[in-house]
């Protein structure tokens, strides 16, 4: 398994990631993950927001708030 500081050859496609407290671990190499709210691709180098409990990535703080907002 790789973490975000490991350097490996660039890979295309979607990565499979395990989200940890303050870090994440790449389970299947890829170039990006998808935002759980917007489905936009997030390059791994730009991944800043995720939920350990939900094991989801988010593209922005707004996406986090949208995901955590109570359903109406």
Secondary structure, 3 states (H helix, E strand, C coil): CEECCCCCCCCCCECEEEEECCEEEEEECCCEEEECCCCCEEEHHHCCEEECCCCEEECCHHHHHHHHCCCC
